[in-house]
Amino acid sequence: FITESFDGIEYMITPNTFFQSNSEVALQMYRRILSETGGKTLDLYCGVGSISLFAASAAEKITGVEMVQESVNAAVENRDNNAIENAEFVCADAAAYVKENRDSFDTLILDPPRSGMHPDMIQHIKKMKLDKIIYMSCNPATCRDDIKALEDYKVESFEAYDMFPQTPHVETLAVLRKK
């Protein structure tokens, strides 16, 4: 494994897990996410818990959901190594988890795969009683499509970050509020 540190939080990253490739830009994004986090927070597609653990100090409680068991194991170890007590991690399909727990959260953090969210996931999110959605994406086109499908939310802010310098790719961060 390798380790990475963001503002005092240490992350253990194992070979088969996901972590942002540009730490400097990721840290800028995580600080922005932290500033928007509050209440009971759900972090979908959480990987090794990087966003969950970084945002935990602003949340009443944060739950990270990831379907890769190795990532969840790393997230739990990262939580324990950093003595963060208000974070929990669940190994589950994100859509199935949301369907069963939709009334439990105030804020949703999303960092889905490049392909965006499955239509079923969007339908489950629409049934949640969320104040805010924080949507991080490495694909502006699928981010646009997903936001358009979440028609009960308005875009409060939208920012682009050059996570992949000297390539045509950009990472985006949108903050959505319930209309």
Accessible surface in RSA format (square Angstrom, percent):
REM  Atomic radii and reference values for relative SASA: ProtOr
REM  Chains: A
REM  Algorithm: Lee & Richards
REM  Probe-radius: 1.40
REM  Slices: 20
REM RES _ NUM      All-atoms   Total-Side   Main-Chain    Non-polar    All polar
REM                ABS   REL    ABS   REL    ABS   REL    ABS   REL    ABS   REL
RES PHE A   1   158.80  79.4  98.84  61.2  59.96 156.0 102.19  62.0  56.62 162.0
RES ILE A   2   118.45  67.4 113.32  84.4   5.12  12.3 118.45  85.3   0.00   0.0
RES THR A   3    85.38  60.7  60.42  61.3  24.96  59.5  29.01  39.0  56.37  85.2
RES GLU A   4    50.82  29.2  46.32  35.0   4.50  10.7   5.18  10.0  45.64  37.3
RES SER A   5    54.49  46.0  35.25  47.0  19.24  44.3  25.00  53.2  29.49  41.3
RES PHE A   6     3.00   1.5   2.82   1.7   0.18   0.5   3.00   1.8   0.00   0.0
RES ASP A   7    82.94  58.1  42.41  42.2  40.53  95.8  32.95  77.6  49.98  49.8
RES GLY A   8    63.30  78.1   0.00   N/A  63.30  78.1  34.80  95.5  28.50  63.8
RES ILE A   9    28.35  16.1  28.35  21.1   0.00   0.0  28.35  20.4   0.00   0.0
RES GLU A  10    86.23  49.5  84.91  64.2   1.33   3.2  45.91  88.8  40.32  32.9
RES TYR A  11     0.49   0.2   0.00   0.0   0.49   1.3   0.49   0.4   0.00   0.0
RES MET A  12    23.10  12.0  21.43  14.2   1.67   4.0  12.74  10.8  10.36  13.7
RES ILE A  13    15.63   8.9  13.67  10.2   1.95   4.7  13.67   9.8   1.95   5.3
RES THR A  14    26.07  18.5  22.73  23.0   3.34   8.0  23.46  31.5   2.61   3.9
RES PRO A  15   119.35  87.0  79.63  72.6  39.73 144.4  92.90  76.7  26.45 164.4
RES ASN A  16   113.12  78.0  90.51  87.5  22.61  54.4  24.96  60.1  88.16  85.2
RES THR A  17    22.47  16.0   0.00   0.0  22.47  53.6   3.78   5.1  18.69  28.2
RES PHE A  18   125.94  63.0 119.24  73.9   6.70  17.4 122.58  74.3   3.35   9.6
RES PHE A  19    25.76  12.9   9.28   5.7  16.48  42.9  10.29   6.2  15.47  44.3
RES GLN A  20    13.10   7.3   6.58   4.8   6.52  15.5   0.54   1.1  12.56   9.5
RES SER A  21    95.55  80.7  53.83  71.8  41.72  96.1  55.29 117.7  40.26  56.4
RES ASN A  22    31.26  21.6  26.50  25.6   4.76  11.5  10.95  26.3  20.31  19.6
RES SER A  23    34.56  29.2  29.59  39.5   4.98  11.5  20.77  44.2  13.79  19.3
RES GLU A  24   134.45  77.2 123.21  93.2  11.24  26.8  47.49  91.9  86.96  71.0
RES VAL A  25    20.47  13.5  20.47  18.5   0.00   0.0  20.47  17.8   0.00   0.0
RES ALA A  26     0.00   0.0   0.00   0.0   0.00   0.0   0.00   0.0   0.00   0.0
RES LEU A  27    32.63  18.2  32.63  23.3   0.00   0.0  32.63  22.9   0.00   0.0
RES GLN A  28    85.91  48.0  78.84  57.6   7.07  16.8  28.89  61.5  57.02  43.2
RES MET A  29     0.00   0.0   0.00   0.0   0.00   0.0   0.00   0.0   0.00   0.0
RES TYR A  30     2.96   1.4   2.38   1.4   0.58   1.5   0.53   0.4   2.42   3.0
RES ARG A  31   115.48  48.5 109.91  56.0   5.57  13.3  42.38  57.9  73.10  44.3
RES ARG A  32    59.29  24.9  54.73  27.9   4.56  10.9  28.74  39.3  30.56  18.5
RES ILE A  33     0.86   0.5   0.64   0.5   0.22   0.5   0.86   0.6   0.00   0.0
RES LEU A  34    52.17  29.1  49.67  35.5   2.50   6.3  49.67  34.9   2.50   6.7
RES SER A  35    79.47  67.2  40.34  53.8  39.13  90.1  48.82 104.0  30.65  42.9
RES GLU A  36    23.63  13.6  20.36  15.4   3.27   7.8   1.72   3.3  21.90  17.9
RES THR A  37    13.45   9.6   0.00   0.0  13.45  32.0   0.16   0.2  13.29  20.1
RES GLY A  38    24.58  30.3   0.00   N/A  24.58  30.3  23.91  65.6   0.67   1.5
RES GLY A  39    27.72  34.2   0.00   N/A  27.72  34.2  16.37  44.9  11.35  25.4
RES LYS A  40    91.62  44.7  91.62  56.2   0.00   0.0  34.68  31.2  56.94  60.7
RES THR A  41     0.00   0.0   0.00   0.0   0.00   0.0   0.00   0.0   0.00   0.0
RES LEU A  42     0.23   0.1   0.23   0.2   0.00   0.0   0.23   0.2   0.00   0.0
RES ASP A  43     0.71   0.5   0.71   0.7   0.00   0.0   0.00   0.0   0.71   0.7
RES LEU A  44     0.00   0.0   0.00   0.0   0.00   0.0   0.00   0.0   0.00   0.0
RES TYR A  45    56.62  26.4  42.82  24.4  13.80  35.9  38.45  28.9  18.17  22.4
RES CYS A  46     8.50   6.4   0.05   0.1   8.45  19.9   3.95  10.0   4.56   4.9
RES GLY A  47     6.34   7.8   0.00   N/A   6.34   7.8   6.34  17.4   0.00   0.0
RES VAL A  48     0.61   0.4   0.11   0.1   0.50   1.2   0.11   0.1   0.50   1.3
RES GLY A  49     0.00   0.0   0.00   N/A   0.00   0.0   0.00   0.0   0.00   0.0
RES SER A  50    10.40   8.8  10.40  13.9   0.00   0.0   0.00   0.0  10.40  14.6
RES ILE A  51     8.27   4.7   8.04   6.0   0.23   0.6   8.05   5.8   0.22   0.6
RES SER A  52     0.17   0.1   0.17   0.2   0.00   0.0   0.17   0.4   0.00   0.0
RES LEU A  53     1.62   0.9   0.00   0.0   1.62   4.1   0.00   0.0   1.62   4.4
RES PHE A  54     9.20   4.6   5.30   3.3   3.91  10.2   5.30   3.2   3.91  11.2
RES ALA A  55     0.65   0.6   0.65   1.0   0.00   0.0   0.65   0.9   0.00   0.0
RES ALA A  56     2.05   1.9   1.74   2.7   0.31   0.7   1.74   2.4   0.31   0.8
RES SER A  57   102.68  86.8  58.82  78.5  43.86 101.0  57.76 123.0  44.92  62.9
RES ALA A  58    39.66  36.5  14.63  22.6  25.03  56.9  25.49  35.9  14.17  37.5
RES ALA A  59    10.52   9.7   0.00   0.0  10.52  23.9   1.20   1.7   9.32  24.7
RES GLU A  60   115.79  66.5  87.85  66.5  27.93  66.5  46.77  90.5  69.01  56.3
RES LYS A  61    92.58  45.2  91.94  56.4   0.64   1.5  48.33  43.5  44.25  47.1
RES ILE A  62     0.18   0.1   0.08   0.1   0.11   0.3   0.16   0.1   0.03   0.1
RES THR A  63     1.23   0.9   1.23   1.2   0.00   0.0   0.00   0.0   1.23   1.9
RES GLY A  64     0.05   0.1   0.00   N/A   0.05   0.1   0.00   0.0   0.05   0.1
RES VAL A  65     0.24   0.2   0.00   0.0   0.24   0.6   0.00   0.0   0.24   0.6
RES GLU A  66    22.94  13.2  20.20  15.3   2.75   6.5   3.60   7.0  19.35  15.8
RES MET A  67   132.38  68.6 110.98  73.4  21.40  51.0  77.47  65.9  54.91  72.7
RES VAL A  68    66.84  44.0  63.18  57.2   3.65   8.8  66.84  58.1   0.00   0.0
RES GLN A  69    95.91  53.6  91.34  66.8   4.57  10.9  52.59 111.9  43.33  32.9
RES GLU A  70    59.01  33.9  53.29  40.3   5.72  13.6  32.35  62.6  26.66  21.8
RES SER A  71     2.98   2.5   2.98   4.0   0.00   0.0   0.00   0.0   2.98   4.2
RES VAL A  72     7.55   5.0   7.55   6.8   0.00   0.0   7.55   6.6   0.00   0.0
RES ASN A  73    83.72  57.7  76.02  73.5   7.70  18.5  27.76  66.8  55.96  54.1
RES ALA A  74     2.21   2.0   0.65   1.0   1.56   3.6   1.62   2.3   0.59   1.6
RES ALA A  75     0.00   0.0   0.00   0.0   0.00   0.0   0.00   0.0   0.00   0.0
RES VAL A  76    47.83  31.5  47.83  43.3   0.00   0.0  47.83  41.6   0.00   0.0
RES GLU A  77    79.74  45.8  76.48  57.9   3.25   7.7  20.63  39.9  59.10  48.3
RES ASN A  78     0.76   0.5   0.76   0.7   0.00   0.0   0.00   0.0   0.76   0.7
RES ARG A  79    51.28  21.5  51.22  26.1   0.06   0.1   5.71   7.8  45.57  27.6
RES ASP A  80    84.43  59.1  62.84  62.5  21.58  51.0  29.91  70.4  54.52  54.4
RES ASN A  81   101.73  70.2  63.63  61.5  38.10  91.7  22.07  53.1  79.66  77.0
RES ASN A  82    32.65  22.5   9.30   9.0  23.35  56.2   8.67  20.9  23.98  23.2
RES ALA A  83    82.54  75.9  57.45  88.7  25.09  57.1  65.60  92.4  16.95  44.9
RES ILE A  84    28.71  16.3  21.19  15.8   7.52  18.1  24.43  17.6   4.28  11.6
RES GLU A  85   170.44  97.9 131.99  99.9  38.45  91.6  53.63 103.7 116.81  95.4
RES ASN A  86    43.38  29.9  34.72  33.6   8.66  20.9  29.05  69.9  14.33  13.8
RES ALA A  87     6.70   6.2   0.00   0.0   6.70  15.2   0.81   1.1   5.89  15.6
RES GLU A  88    62.44  35.8  62.29  47.1   0.15   0.4  18.52  35.8  43.92  35.9
RES PHE A  89    20.85  10.4   0.00   0.0  20.85  54.3   0.00   0.0  20.85  59.7
RES VAL A  90    44.06  29.0  40.56  36.7   3.50   8.4  44.03  38.3   0.03   0.1
RES CYS A  91    52.66  39.8  25.56  28.5  27.10  63.7  10.32  26.1  42.35  45.7
RES ALA A  92    28.78  26.5  18.00  27.8  10.78  24.5  28.47  40.1   0.31   0.8
RES ASP A  93    71.33  50.0  63.84  63.5   7.50  17.7  25.88  60.9  45.45  45.3
RES ALA A  94    10.35   9.5   7.21  11.1   3.14   7.2   7.21  10.1   3.14   8.3
RES ALA A  95    20.50  18.8  19.46  30.0   1.03   2.3  19.46  27.4   1.03   2.7
RES ALA A  96    53.44  49.1  46.90  72.4   6.53  14.9  52.37  73.8   1.07   2.8
RES TYR A  97    31.91  14.9  26.90  15.3   5.01  13.0  21.07  15.8  10.83  13.4
RES VAL A  98     0.15   0.1   0.00   0.0   0.15   0.4   0.15   0.1   0.00   0.0
RES LYS A  99   109.22  53.3 100.70  61.8   8.52  20.3  43.88  39.5  65.34  69.6
RES GLU A 100   135.35  77.7 105.30  79.7  30.05  71.6  42.68  82.6  92.67  75.7
RES ASN A 101    43.63  30.1  39.86  38.5   3.77   9.1   3.98   9.6  39.65  38.3
RES ARG A 102    62.12  26.1  60.47  30.8   1.65   3.9   8.30  11.3  53.82  32.6
RES ASP A 103   101.07  70.8  69.61  69.3  31.46  74.4  27.86  65.6  73.21  73.0
RES SER A 104    53.56  45.3  40.65  54.3  12.91  29.7  26.97  57.4  26.59  37.3
RES PHE A 105    19.58   9.8  12.45   7.7   7.12  18.5  13.46   8.2   6.12  17.5
RES ASP A 106    50.67  35.5  50.46  50.2   0.21   0.5   8.12  19.1  42.55  42.4
RES THR A 107     6.08   4.3   6.08   6.2   0.00   0.0   0.00   0.0   6.08   9.2
RES LEU A 108     0.00   0.0   0.00   0.0   0.00   0.0   0.00   0.0   0.00   0.0
RES ILE A 109     0.05   0.0   0.05   0.0   0.00   0.0   0.05   0.0   0.00   0.0
RES LEU A 110     0.00   0.0   0.00   0.0   0.00   0.0   0.00   0.0   0.00   0.0
RES ASP A 111    23.33  16.3  15.66  15.6   7.67  18.1   1.63   3.8  21.70  21.6
RES PRO A 112     5.15   3.8   0.37   0.3   4.78  17.4   0.52   0.4   4.63  28.8
RES PRO A 113    76.90  56.0  61.22  55.8  15.67  57.0  74.21  61.3   2.69  16.7
RES ARG A 114   107.05  44.9 101.86  51.9   5.19  12.4  58.43  79.8  48.63  29.5
RES SER A 115    91.24  77.1  63.25  84.4  28.00  64.5  54.00 115.0  37.24  52.2
RES GLY A 116     8.56  10.6   0.00   N/A   8.56  10.6   0.81   2.2   7.75  17.4
RES MET A 117    13.26   6.9   0.00   0.0  13.26  31.6   1.18   1.0  12.07  16.0
RES HIS A 118   112.98  61.7 103.33  71.8   9.65  24.7  77.68  80.1  35.30  41.1
RES PRO A 119    89.36  65.1  87.70  79.9   1.66   6.0  89.36  73.8   0.00   0.0
RES ASP A 120    79.18  55.5  77.89  77.5   1.29   3.0  12.29  28.9  66.89  66.7
RES MET A 121     2.67   1.4   2.67   1.8   0.00   0.0   2.67   2.3   0.00   0.0
RES ILE A 122    12.49   7.1  12.49   9.3   0.00   0.0  12.49   9.0   0.00   0.0
RES GLN A 123    86.52  48.4  86.36  63.1   0.16   0.4  34.71  73.9  51.82  39.3
RES HIS A 124    26.75  14.6  26.75  18.6   0.00   0.0  17.43  18.0   9.32  10.8
RES ILE A 125     0.00   0.0   0.00   0.0   0.00   0.0   0.00   0.0   0.00   0.0
RES LYS A 126    46.28  22.6  34.07  20.9  12.20  29.1  15.34  13.8  30.94  33.0
RES LYS A 127   120.39  58.7 101.72  62.4  18.67  44.5  63.30  57.0  57.09  60.8
RES MET A 128     3.59   1.9   0.02   0.0   3.57   8.5   0.02   0.0   3.57   4.7
RES LYS A 129   150.62  73.5 133.77  82.1  16.85  40.1  99.68  89.7  50.94  54.3
RES LEU A 130     3.77   2.1   0.00   0.0   3.77   9.5   0.27   0.2   3.50   9.4
RES ASP A 131    85.78  60.1  80.86  80.5   4.91  11.6  21.98  51.7  63.79  63.6
RES LYS A 132    21.31  10.4  21.31  13.1   0.00   0.0   6.12   5.5  15.19  16.2
RES ILE A 133     0.00   0.0   0.00   0.0   0.00   0.0   0.00   0.0   0.00   0.0
RES ILE A 134     0.16   0.1   0.16   0.1   0.00   0.0   0.16   0.1   0.00   0.0
RES TYR A 135     0.08   0.0   0.08   0.0   0.00   0.0   0.00   0.0   0.08   0.1
RES MET A 136     0.07   0.0   0.07   0.0   0.00   0.0   0.07   0.1   0.00   0.0
RES SER A 137     2.82   2.4   2.78   3.7   0.04   0.1   0.04   0.1   2.78   3.9
RES CYS A 138    25.37  19.2  24.26  27.1   1.11   2.6   6.96  17.6  18.41  19.8
RES ASN A 139    31.31  21.6  30.81  29.8   0.50   1.2   1.70   4.1  29.61  28.6
RES PRO A 140    52.82  38.5  49.31  44.9   3.51  12.8  49.60  41.0   3.21  20.0
RES ALA A 141    46.32  42.6  42.27  65.2   4.06   9.2  44.82  63.1   1.50   4.0
RES THR A 142    26.97  19.2  26.67  27.0   0.30   0.7  26.58  35.7   0.39   0.6
RES CYS A 143     0.05   0.0   0.05   0.1   0.00   0.0   0.05   0.1   0.00   0.0
RES ARG A 144   143.94  60.4 137.10  69.9   6.84  16.3  69.69  95.2  74.25  45.0
RES ASP A 145    71.54  50.1  64.78  64.5   6.76  16.0  26.16  61.6  45.38  45.3
RES ASP A 146     8.32   5.8   8.24   8.2   0.09   0.2   0.09   0.2   8.24   8.2
RES ILE A 147    23.14  13.2  20.32  15.1   2.82   6.8  20.32  14.6   2.82   7.6
RES LYS A 148   163.45  79.7 145.87  89.5  17.58  41.9  98.58  88.7  64.87  69.1
RES ALA A 149    33.41  30.7  24.20  37.3   9.21  21.0  32.73  46.1   0.68   1.8
RES LEU A 150     0.42   0.2   0.04   0.0   0.38   1.0   0.12   0.1   0.30   0.8
RES GLU A 151    91.32  52.4  82.54  62.4   8.79  20.9  52.32 101.2  39.00  31.8
RES ASP A 152    59.31  41.5  56.92  56.7   2.39   5.7   9.02  21.2  50.29  50.2
RES TYR A 153     9.00   4.2   0.56   0.3   8.44  22.0   0.56   0.4   8.44  10.4
RES LYS A 154   108.74  53.0 105.45  64.7   3.29   7.8  51.72  46.6  57.02  60.7
RES VAL A 155    73.67  48.5  45.90  41.6  27.77  66.9  45.90  39.9  27.77  75.3
RES GLU A 156    83.56  48.0  51.58  39.0  31.98  76.1  33.22  64.3  50.34  41.1
RES SER A 157    28.41  24.0  20.81  27.8   7.61  17.5  27.59  58.8   0.82   1.1
RES PHE A 158   103.20  51.6  73.59  45.6  29.61  77.1  73.59  44.6  29.61  84.8
RES GLU A 159    52.98  30.4  47.60  36.0   5.39  12.8  33.74  65.3  19.25  15.7
RES ALA A 160    68.84  63.3  37.41  57.7  31.43  71.5  37.67  53.1  31.17  82.6
RES TYR A 161    29.73  13.9  25.55  14.5   4.18  10.9  22.63  17.0   7.10   8.8
RES ASP A 162    82.45  57.8  73.33  73.0   9.12  21.6  36.05  84.8  46.40  46.3
RES MET A 163     2.18   1.1   0.01   0.0   2.17   5.2   0.01   0.0   2.17   2.9
RES PHE A 164    48.59  24.3  44.16  27.3   4.43  11.5  48.59  29.5   0.00   0.0
RES PRO A 165    73.03  53.2  61.66  56.2  11.37  41.3  61.66  50.9  11.37  70.7
RES GLN A 166   189.13 105.8 139.61 102.0  49.52 117.9  60.28 128.3 128.85  97.7
RES THR A 167    66.50  47.3  42.63  43.2  23.87  56.9  49.24  66.1  17.25  26.1
RES PRO A 168   129.24  94.2  90.42  82.4  38.82 141.1 103.85  85.7  25.39 157.8
RES HIS A 169    83.33  45.5  76.98  53.5   6.35  16.2  47.52  49.0  35.80  41.7
RES VAL A 170    40.50  26.6  40.33  36.5   0.17   0.4  40.33  35.0   0.17   0.5
RES GLU A 171     2.24   1.3   2.24   1.7   0.00   0.0   0.00   0.0   2.24   1.8
RES THR A 172     2.19   1.6   2.19   2.2   0.00   0.0   2.19   2.9   0.00   0.0
RES LEU A 173     1.70   0.9   1.05   0.8   0.64   1.6   1.05   0.7   0.64   1.7
RES ALA A 174     0.00   0.0   0.00   0.0   0.00   0.0   0.00   0.0   0.00   0.0
RES VAL A 175     0.95   0.6   0.95   0.9   0.00   0.0   0.95   0.8   0.00   0.0
RES LEU A 176     0.05   0.0   0.05   0.0   0.00   0.0   0.05   0.0   0.00   0.0
RES ARG A 177    82.10  34.5  82.10  41.9   0.00   0.0  24.11  33.0  57.99  35.1
RES LYS A 178    86.20  42.1  70.15  43.0  16.04  38.2  58.32  52.5  27.88  29.7
RES LYS A 179   156.74  76.5  98.82  60.6  57.92 137.9  86.50  77.9  70.24  74.8
END  Absolute sums over single chains surface
CHAIN  1 A     8345.9       6678.0       1667.9       4450.7       3895.3
END  Absolute sums over all chains
TOTAL          8345.9       6678.0       1667.9       4450.7       3895.3
